[in-house]
Amino acid sequence: MHMACGRGDNTITGCIRKGVRVWQVMEVIIHELTGSIGMRKKDAATGFDLLIP
């Protein structure tokens, strides 16, 4: 479960499960887009396959 909360200029976003403190990547995919040329490519810094335009 994920949550985003904020007040004024401060926000916090992430997993609200007990013990989870840091997330390295947040990714949103909208399936309704058509004609997208997006693809996944390995990110050297994290080792994750990230979605790139």
Secondary structure, 3 states (H helix, E strand, C coil): CEEEEEECCEEEEEECCCCCCCCCCCCCCCCCCCCCCCEEEECCCCCCEEEEC
